[in-house]
Amino acid sequence: MADNGTTSVVSELIDFLNASPTAFHAVDEAKRRLKTEGFEHLSEKEDWKLEAGKKYFFTRNYSTVVAFAIGKRYVAGNGFHIVGAHTDSPCLKVKPTSKVSKGGYLEVGVQTYGGGLWHTWFDRDLTIAGRVIVKEGKDASVCYSHKLVRVEEPIMRIPTLAIHLDRGVSEGFKVNTQSHLVPVLATLVKAELQKKVADTGNSKTALSTDGKNSNEKSTNDNRKHHSVLLELIASQACCEVDNVCDFELQLCDTQPSIIGGAMREFIFSGRLDNLCMSFCSLKALIDSTSSESALDDESGVRMLALFDHEEIGSNSAQGAGSPVMFDALSRITESFRSSDYKFLEKAVQKSFLVSADMAHALHPNYMDKHEENHQPRLHGGLVIKHNANQRYATNAVTSFIFREIAGKHNLPVQDFVVRNDMPCGSTIGPILASGVGIRTVDVGIPQLSMHSIREMCAVDDVSHAYKHFKAFYEEFTQLAEKISVDM
């Protein structure tokens, strides 16, 4: 059973997961926690006036967040101690034109995002969440803002075909993501009945199927999306349907994240990859800088970077492949010195990145998928990922540094190498290591059911990861002074 410390950390993780159905919501929750703990919100559009001993953060696209605490002994050219993770997970996203009507059903067109186990999305109680661009004000004072929305109740489902109509399904469930993966929103007959009620004036909020009701004018969006869906979105955004200008929405499972197992040793949840690592690193940064004296002897910068779009290659304005990391390092360095890239280059060589992304735990029913000497176990601590072809950025130096911190605090660590006859995934680690030139170790909590709509990991490993990251933030400066490479 978990101790009180582990229980507290896991309880906070559950709250974080349940508050974060999308990358936008995850950043919003991170922002709330950072502001509560005294981190100042910066804008990339404005000049920065930074001070040693202070804490800051900024967001990009509201789906990536970078937070940092500057040591009181920091000077330009000193290193950055970074934990990087990502906010996105495989999901189904609503298409720009989503209106689908077939066989008397109203359906919603979706597109696949990332490499999901799409068969796990069938027969689940689904809803929608994301952000909406809303028109506000009137006439000359019109402005536009984005609002986060989330429909709590289940409103969609992707039903499987009965076995009586597909006897071959027992030989393998093959999903055609274009034709089979279309959620049912409503039936046409029920929507038409609602429309008739609205036409008689008996309901001001009754929904129609053609984008019109007693007080709604037709818009282009009404022709692109079912009015039932638009009314739900507008209700969540607290605006009229006509003021919904655009949106980015995705489907979400309505089943909450929970602690489970006969011994209450597991976490069952969607989006563990990679919100679990995002949370552990966020809490570690906050707690390592929470006391008044936490930064007194710190000569470096403690940083957290949670990126969007890792699941699709990180190639976006807010992904790890963008300049966002380099921009942050550069602006912090320049705030303490006139623009001179020699100082930034020195800082990069003194810096260290922990690329934190969930790892593959040994599966009891598929033992042959792991080689004998590299079988990460649940409760076994963070997994250090190795790949000779640099699909992971770990090397002997970075692995040693991470192990040394673990050893000092009696924290378990494990190793993972993919079988030679299997392809290897990757992370933001190699992207940032090659793009920024920073020393990197790839690590992650072991989990099962990766990229399923419901994943699982162990409660003890959440505590191990949090403690490991917190120790890294607090102790890397002293450890780095003892390591001699390239001399």
Helices and strands as residue ranges (DSSP letters): H 4-18, H 23-36, E 40-41, E 55-60, E 64-70, E 80-86, E 91-102, E 105-113, G 118-121, E 126-136, G 139-141, E 143-150, G 163-165, G 167-171, E 184-187, H 188-199, H 220-224, H 227-237, G 241-243, E 244-253, E 258-260, E 266-269, H 272-288, E 301-307, G 310-312, H 324-335, H 341-349, E 352-356, E 359-360, G 367-369, E 382-385, H 396-408, E 413-416, H 428-436, E 439-444, E 446-448, E 455-458, H 459-480
